[in-house]
Amino acid sequence: MRVNIIGAGLAGLSAALTLAKDGVECNLFSVQQSERAQSVMAEGGINAVLDTMNEDDKIEYHIKDTMDGGANLADPNAVDGLCRNAPDIVRELEQLGVPFSKNEKGIVQRSFGGQKKKRTAFVKSSTGKMMMTAMIDAVRQYEAQGLVYRYPHHRLEDLIVRDNECCGAVLSDFFTGDVYEFYGSVIMATGGMNGLFEEMTTGSMLNTSDAAAIALERGVELANLEFIQYHPTTIAIQGKRLLISEAARGEGGRLYVKRRGYKWYFMEEKYPELKNLMPRDVVSAEMVKVTSRAECDDQVFLDMTEIPPMIWDTRLSDLREQCVNYLNIDPVSQPVPVSPGIHYFMGGIRVDEEHRTSLSNCYAAGECACQYHGANRLGGNSLLGAIYGGRIAAQSVLKYADRDALYRRNALEDVPAQNVSPNLSKRITEILASSLQIIRHEVTLNNSIHEIKMLLTDDINSAERRRLHLAQAVLLSAKSRRESRGAHKRTDYPEKDDVNFHKQTVARMNGDEVEITFLDIPERRE
Ligand SMILES: Cc1cc2nc3c(=O)[nH]c(=O)nc-3n(C[C@H](O)[C@H](O)[C@H](O)COP(=O)(O)OP(=O)(O)OC[C@H]3O[C@@H](n4cnc5c(N)ncnc54)[C@H](O)[C@@H]3O)c2cc1C
């Protein structure tokens, strides 16, 4: 057998490594080389209870912080596995050569949002780049052994589905235009749905969202699409948003707004325990609230001037460089103007604890999958989820797929790859942006739903239809969740409603219509 992994960021590499270690072949497809996957952009770190900071940290606390941060919407059994495996994952990364920042006691850990202990291991402010370098190297050994076949510059065009089973994937080669069917199990590792929000995200625009749209069209269920994380400290730069990592607040950065001319450290006043490090959904919503008050200015600042020079040199050097290069602001001496920007998609392809999707023989891992983060992700849990999820997805393929299945690749004649036109892509962003802000309301959601419906009646190609259906699924999910929870806050339903909505939102195609239902969260096993 040969497994088809779509996506070569951390989740895809982790899946490839797991399969190869078991002697199983895989194809590793991606729109660009791994070196350009979004995973390299991660700055702040990866969470694991190593307890190197004398804080008596425990795995149970990591589980609790993750569940609480996600407003209890994650699968508790999956979160259990994630947190219990985290220490080994970090140690394995270290063995692969990730140069985690250390002191005499071992790996140093920093504070990150929504966590009551210092639990985030890091490599200065280039954690993702260093983890990817090590993982790319590790996978390369198996490329040399003929176990991993790389296909960079290949784009997913379709999934092959027969009798409700995924039999493979269709991919096009950017350079030749050739289109091939690749038969075998599929692991989706295609990252977040950034393409739905052009110029509004901190993430990579190589992640167009079309993989999720293809999955939806082919009968795969998506879940929790309404939970879109706005990171509190971002800045608009040309074509995207620059992230000021949460590490900056973890190391002492403070948020303030001018109130009647004086600095008001609003997070510290309202949340004396976690202060500026409350979960991202809370901080972003507070920023919206304070800047809309009459007595306050409309700009929040991140003040990092109290961070000691040694910390800048040893832990935040890349971040300082970014501020100087992109903003012409030296954060060592000047506060930085920040506002919330889209950063992460908690929702995506619905998977169970074993990373199986609703379509047999199709698995998903990493940011494209909906699993560990519930209604809001904690910083540092995504790198962890990508590595752990990729591994579990691969283990499930090894468990369930037929190892003796013959591998086959088939060239398709005269199948032109379809693209979403730039104008339509932009228009979809405008429509989504008008109603999927941090604070939402049914009236604006209904307007957006109507506008997407109108676009579906235009003369559009199949890629455009899929993208519109995905946008519709996000909006309908947001409309159907009539409560406020985590990253989904509504003025018309301002309270959390555990009686009706302690559930996953599930989106699927029913004929040509998007259908939304709700699914209970599994009970935690003893
Ligand atoms: C600026 C920034 C900082 C971050 N910092 C942190 C942090 O400190 N800690 C943390 O835990 N998380 C952080 N995150 C989040 C984290 O980086 C990502 O969630 C994680 O790396 C996702 O990994 P992935 O493997 O799922 O996806 P990605 O790394 O995004 O990889 C996706 C892969 O899929 C491929 N692909 C996409 N679409 C297609 C298609 N249609 N056909 C074929 N291939 C396709 C891409 O080419 C790529 O290879 C940060 C994110 C950003 C943007």
The ligand as an SDF file (V2000), in Angstrom:
LIG
                    3D

 53 58  0  0  0  0  0  0  0  0999 V2000
    2.3710   33.6560   12.5690 C   0  0  0  0  0  0  0  0  0  0  0  0
    1.9360   32.3920   13.2430 C   0  0  0  0  0  0  0  0  0  0  0  0
    2.5000   32.0200   14.4570 C   0  0  0  0  0  0  0  0  0  0  0  0
    2.1020   30.8410   15.0870 C   0  0  0  0  0  0  0  0  0  0  0  0
    2.6930   30.4950   16.2810 N   0  0  0  0  0  0  0  0  0  0  0  0
    2.3330   29.3360   16.8880 C   0  0  0  0  0  0  0  0  0  0  0  0
    2.9770   28.9310   18.1030 C   0  0  0  0  0  0  0  0  0  0  0  0
    3.8730   29.5850   18.6150 O   0  0  0  0  0  0  0  0  0  0  0  0
    2.5700   27.7710   18.6800 N   0  0  0  0  0  0  0  0  0  0  0  0
    1.5720   26.9880   18.1580 C   0  0  0  0  0  0  0  0  0  0  0  0
    1.2460   25.9430   18.7260 O   0  0  0  0  0  0  0  0  0  0  0  0
    0.9680   27.3550   16.9810 N   0  0  0  0  0  0  0  0  0  0  0  0
    1.3270   28.4920   16.3420 C   0  0  0  0  0  0  0  0  0  0  0  0
    0.7120   28.8490   15.1640 N   0  0  0  0  0  0  0  0  0  0  0  0
   -0.2420   27.9200   14.5330 C   0  0  0  0  0  0  0  0  0  0  0  0
    0.5220   26.7820   13.8620 C   0  0  0  0  0  0  0  0  0  0  0  0
    1.6540   27.2820   13.2190 O   0  0  0  0  0  0  0  0  0  0  0  0
   -0.3200   26.0140   12.8280 C   0  0  0  0  0  0  0  0  0  0  0  0
   -1.6060   25.7850   13.2970 O   0  0  0  0  0  0  0  0  0  0  0  0
    0.3230   24.6720   12.5100 C   0  0  0  0  0  0  0  0  0  0  0  0
    1.6770   24.8680   12.1760 O   0  0  0  0  0  0  0  0  0  0  0  0
   -0.4370   23.9880   11.3870 C   0  0  0  0  0  0  0  0  0  0  0  0
    0.3050   22.9010   10.8990 O   0  0  0  0  0  0  0  0  0  0  0  0
   -0.3170   22.0170    9.7170 P   0  0  0  0  0  0  0  0  0  0  0  0
    0.6770   20.9730    9.4120 O   0  0  0  0  0  0  0  0  0  0  0  0
   -1.6740   21.5920   10.1020 O   0  0  0  0  0  0  0  0  0  0  0  0
   -0.5050   23.0210    8.5010 O   0  0  0  0  0  0  0  0  0  0  0  0
    0.5150   23.9120    7.6380 P   0  0  0  0  0  0  0  0  0  0  0  0
    1.8470   24.0520    8.2600 O   0  0  0  0  0  0  0  0  0  0  0  0
   -0.2640   25.1280    7.3320 O   0  0  0  0  0  0  0  0  0  0  0  0
    0.7110   23.0430    6.3320 O   0  0  0  0  0  0  0  0  0  0  0  0
   -0.3230   22.8590    5.4000 C   0  0  0  0  0  0  0  0  0  0  0  0
    0.2230   22.0970    4.2170 C   0  0  0  0  0  0  0  0  0  0  0  0
   -0.8530   21.7990    3.3240 O   0  0  0  0  0  0  0  0  0  0  0  0
   -0.5030   22.1540    1.9910 C   0  0  0  0  0  0  0  0  0  0  0  0
   -1.7520   22.4600    1.2810 N   0  0  0  0  0  0  0  0  0  0  0  0
   -2.6950   23.3690    1.5950 C   0  0  0  0  0  0  0  0  0  0  0  0
   -3.6990   23.3290    0.6900 N   0  0  0  0  0  0  0  0  0  0  0  0
   -3.3880   22.3710   -0.1970 C   0  0  0  0  0  0  0  0  0  0  0  0
   -4.0090   21.8790   -1.3750 C   0  0  0  0  0  0  0  0  0  0  0  0
   -5.1820   22.3480   -1.7990 N   0  0  0  0  0  0  0  0  0  0  0  0
   -3.3830   20.9060   -2.0810 N   0  0  0  0  0  0  0  0  0  0  0  0
   -2.1790   20.4050   -1.6620 C   0  0  0  0  0  0  0  0  0  0  0  0
   -1.5480   20.8380   -0.5460 N   0  0  0  0  0  0  0  0  0  0  0  0
   -2.1450   21.8100    0.1710 C   0  0  0  0  0  0  0  0  0  0  0  0
    0.4530   23.3330    2.1580 C   0  0  0  0  0  0  0  0  0  0  0  0
    1.2740   23.4750    1.0290 O   0  0  0  0  0  0  0  0  0  0  0  0
    1.2430   22.8700    3.3950 C   0  0  0  0  0  0  0  0  0  0  0  0
    2.2750   21.9950    3.0090 O   0  0  0  0  0  0  0  0  0  0  0  0
    1.1020   30.0300   14.5150 C   0  0  0  0  0  0  0  0  0  0  0  0
    0.5310   30.4120   13.2990 C   0  0  0  0  0  0  0  0  0  0  0  0
    0.9280   31.5680   12.6630 C   0  0  0  0  0  0  0  0  0  0  0  0
    0.2900   31.9460   11.3780 C   0  0  0  0  0  0  0  0  0  0  0  0
  1  2  1  0
  2  3  1  0
  2 52  2  0
  3  4  2  0
  4  5  1  0
  4 50  1  0
  5  6  2  0
  6  7  1  0
  6 13  1  0
  7  8  2  0
  7  9  1  0
  9 10  1  0
 10 11  2  0
 10 12  1  0
 12 13  2  0
 13 14  1  0
 14 15  1  0
 14 50  1  0
 15 16  1  0
 16 17  1  0
 16 18  1  0
 18 19  1  0
 18 20  1  0
 20 21  1  0
 20 22  1  0
 22 23  1  0
 23 24  1  0
 24 25  2  0
 24 26  1  0
 24 27  1  0
 27 28  1  0
 28 29  2  0
 28 30  1  0
 28 31  1  0
 31 32  1  0
 32 33  1  0
 33 34  1  0
 33 48  1  0
 34 35  1  0
 35 36  1  0
 35 46  1  0
 36 37  1  0
 36 45  1  0
 37 38  2  0
 38 39  1  0
 39 40  1  0
 39 45  2  0
 40 41  1  0
 40 42  2  0
 42 43  1  0
 43 44  2  0
 44 45  1  0
 46 47  1  0
 46 48  1  0
 48 49  1  0
 50 51  2  0
 51 52  1  0
 52 53  1  0
M  END
$$$$
